[in-house]
Amino acid sequence: MTLPAFADLQVGDTLPPLALPAINRTTLALFAGASNDHNPMHIDIDYARRGGMPDVFAHGMLSMAYLGRLLTQWVDQRRIRQFNARFTGITHLGDQITCTGKVVQKFEADGERRVKVEIQTVNQAGETRILGDATVAL
């Protein structure tokens, strides 16, 4: 992995997007096992329907993990200084998520050159599901 050069990055530059396959039941089951998050809203259709949902839906932390992949495909994880996310919508079965990011600030802190990036997930209809930001040392 080649680290982006601080001098070469400009505010407004974008990260290479991460397009993911459609969310399916297998993905939800595997994530539930890996994360030990067995909330029935994500894996039990009968429970989800009793809760007023048409079907199960993705864990918010699954989408946050996808944003983590967006970042770690751009820089080594040891370069990430901060990573925040706010869940703004539900990711449903069949949604095809794309993660994107944009440099919004360049600065120095604690003797490091850093950039702040705004990150987000959107579904195939362009609806935002997660908004976040991260600070990366370069």
Disulfide bonds with the S-S distance in Angstrom:
none
